[in-house]
């Protein structure tokens, strides 16, 4: 690559007069172009993507790949992209050029979002009696995203912990189920469970409901309760 003058001369040998012509030659490198099939990519944390990238002329040389933010995406020497964190990053595809071919570069814009989550309730409404226990209130999808949080609106009525409800007193309460999210998973939309707690049924009976007694008589009522 560069500019050179070539001098073509004749004569000057004592017979012919000297004459010369100068040829100006400009030599440039062969232009190259990087072709990227996917210039914009949307990914979720943990996704992998292998972009289709080529260089023209195909024999120009090898391309290199670099991420602008390794906390968002990692890329190897073959252009294989791994989404590692929420955010935006640019993967630069470059050809450094050589004596024959000119340098070139293209960018791939990568947007990485957290993996969406959803809370699935076993029941939206529960009718319980005092001291009843109910397990398995809700599940999180994906199951390995993290742990759910449970909050009771009135712990004198409903006590809840680790996906288990204990009906503690008569009344109505709401249990809020939430997932705050983390580095890889997005927060889930809160779900609520309406819990109605009633007293347990009880009954009492006696052998005789009508008695005729004299003063100072004694009588054993023999009362029976259900439950005992």
C-alpha positions in Angstrom: 0.0 0.0 0.0 1.3 3.5 -0.8 2.3 5.8 -3.7 5.3 5.4 -5.9 6.7 7.0 -9.1 8.1 4.8 -11.8 10.5 6.6 -14.2 10.8 5.3 -17.7 13.7 6.7 -19.6 15.4 6.4 -23.0 18.5 7.9 -24.7 21.3 9.7 -22.9 23.9 7.3 -24.5 25.6 9.9 -26.7 23.5 9.0 -29.7 20.0 9.8 -28.6 18.8 12.5 -26.4 17.7 11.5 -23.0 13.9 11.4 -22.5 11.9 10.2 -19.6 8.3 9.7 -18.5 7.2 9.4 -14.9 4.3 7.1 -14.1 2.6 7.8 -10.7 1.3 4.6 -9.1 -1.1 4.5 -6.2 -1.6 1.2 -4.5 -4.4 0.6 -2.0 -5.4 -2.4 0.0 -8.2 -4.6 -1.2 -11.4 -3.4 0.6 -13.1 -5.9 2.9 -16.6 -6.0 4.4 -17.8 -7.9 7.4 -21.4 -9.2 7.0 -23.5 -9.7 10.1 -26.8 -11.5 9.7 -28.1 -10.4 13.2 -27.1 -6.9 14.0 -29.5 -6.7 17.0 -30.0 -9.6 19.4 -32.4 -9.9 22.3 -31.4 -12.5 24.9 -32.3 -13.8 28.4 -29.7 -14.4 31.1 -28.2 -17.8 30.4 -29.0 -17.8 26.7 -26.4 -18.7 24.1 -26.2 -17.4 20.6 -23.9 -18.1 17.7 -24.3 -15.2 15.2 -23.8 -15.8 11.5 -20.9 -13.6 10.5 -18.7 -13.6 7.4 -16.0 -11.5 5.7 -15.7 -10.6 2.1 -13.4 -11.6 0.4 -13.7 -14.9 2.3 -9.9 -15.4 2.1 -9.0 -12.0 3.6 -8.2 -13.4 7.0 -9.6 -14.2 10.5 -12.1 -12.0 12.4 -11.9 -11.2 16.1 -14.8 -10.6 18.6 -14.9 -8.4 21.7 -17.6 -7.6 24.2 -18.0 -4.0 25.5 -19.3 -5.3 28.9 -18.3 -8.8 30.1 -20.8 -8.5 32.9 -23.5 -8.6 30.3 -22.2 -10.8 27.6 -19.2 -13.0 27.0 -17.9 -13.9 23.6 -15.2 -16.3 22.5 -12.9 -16.2 19.6 -15.4 -17.8 17.3 -18.1 -15.3 18.0 -20.1 -17.5 20.4 -22.1 -15.2 22.7 -23.2 -16.1 26.3 -25.6 -13.8 28.1 -24.4 -13.5 31.8 -26.2 -10.5 33.2 -29.0 -8.0 32.6 -28.1 -4.9 30.5 -26.9 -3.9 27.0 -23.6 -4.6 25.4 -21.9 -4.3 22.0 -20.0 -7.2 20.4 -17.5 -5.8 18.0 -16.6 -8.0 15.1 -13.3 -6.8 13.6 -10.8 -7.6 10.9 -7.4 -6.0 11.6 -6.3 -6.1 8.0 -2.9 -7.1 6.6 -0.6 -6.0 3.8 -3.1 -7.1 1.2 -6.6 -6.5 2.7 -8.0 -3.4 4.5 -9.3 -3.5 8.0 -13.1 -3.6 8.7 -15.5 -3.9 11.6 -19.2 -4.3 12.5 -21.1 -4.2 15.7 -23.7 -6.5 17.1 -26.0 -4.8 19.7 -27.1 -7.3 22.4 -29.9 -6.6 24.9 -30.0 -9.0 27.8 -33.1 -9.2 30.1 -33.7 -11.3 33.2 -35.6 -14.6 32.9 -39.3 -14.0 33.5 -41.0 -15.8 36.5 -44.5 -16.5 37.5 -46.2 -17.5 40.8 -48.7 -20.3 40.5 -51.2 -20.6 43.4 -52.7 -23.9 44.5 -55.8 -22.1 45.6 -56.9 -18.5 45.4 -59.3 -19.0 48.3 -59.0 -21.3 51.3 -61.8 -22.1 53.9 -60.1 -23.4 57.0 -61.0 -24.1 60.6 -59.0 -23.0 63.6 -55.8 -25.0 63.9 -56.1 -26.5 60.4 -52.8 -26.7 58.5 -52.5 -26.3 54.7 -49.3 -27.1 52.8 -48.2 -26.2 49.3 -49.7 -22.8 48.9 -47.8 -21.8 45.7 -45.1 -22.7 43.3 -42.6 -20.6 41.4 -41.9 -21.0 37.7 -39.1 -21.7 36.8 -38.8 -23.9 40.0 -35.1 -23.2 40.5 -35.4 -19.4 40.2 -35.4 -18.9 44.0 -37.6 -18.9 47.1 -41.1 -17.4 47.6 -42.0 -15.0 50.4 -45.3 -15.3 52.2 -46.8 -12.5 54.3 -50.1 -12.7 56.3 -52.2 -9.6 56.7 -53.2 -10.7 60.2 -51.1 -13.3 62.1 -53.7 -13.6 64.8 -55.9 -15.2 62.2 -53.4 -16.9 59.8 -49.7 -17.7 60.4 -47.8 -18.6 57.3 -44.2 -19.7 56.8 -42.3 -21.8 54.2 -45.4 -22.5 52.0 -47.5 -23.7 55.0 -50.5 -22.0 56.5 -51.7 -22.4 60.1 -55.2 -21.2 60.8 -54.8 -19.5 64.2 -58.0 -17.7 64.9 -61.5 -17.0 63.6 -61.7 -14.3 60.8 -60.5 -13.4 57.4 -56.9 -12.7 56.3 -55.0 -12.3 53.1 -51.7 -14.1 52.3 -49.5 -12.2 49.8 -47.0 -14.4 47.9 -44.1 -12.7 46.2 -40.7 -13.3 44.5 -38.3 -10.4 44.5 -36.1 -11.7 41.8 -32.3 -11.9 41.6 -29.4 -11.4 39.2 -30.8 -13.9 36.7 -34.5 -14.0 37.3 -37.0 -11.1 37.2 -39.4 -10.4 40.0 -42.8 -12.1 39.7 -46.1 -10.4 39.9 -47.5 -10.8 43.5 -50.4 -13.2 44.1 -52.8 -13.2 47.0 -54.7 -15.9 48.8 -57.9 -15.1 50.6 -58.2 -17.2 53.8 -61.5 -17.6 55.7 -61.1 -19.2 59.1 -64.1 -20.5 61.1 -64.4 -22.2 64.5 -64.6 -25.9 64.5 -68.0 -27.4 64.9 -68.9 -28.7 68.4 -72.0 -30.3 70.0 -73.1 -31.5 73.3 -75.8 -34.0 74.3 -77.3 -35.4 77.5 -79.2 -38.6 78.2 -82.3 -36.7 79.4 -83.3 -33.2 78.4 -86.3 -33.1 80.8 -85.9 -33.9 84.5 -88.3 -34.0 87.4 -86.5 -33.9 90.7 -87.2 -33.4 94.3 -85.3 -31.0 96.6 -81.9 -32.4 97.4 -82.1 -35.0 94.6 -78.9 -35.5 92.7 -78.6 -36.5 89.0 -75.7 -37.1 86.7 -76.4 -35.4 83.4 -74.0 -37.7 81.6 -73.1 -35.0 79.1 -71.3 -36.0 75.9 -69.4 -33.6 73.6 -68.3 -33.9 70.0 -65.4 -33.8 69.7 -64.7 -35.4 73.0 
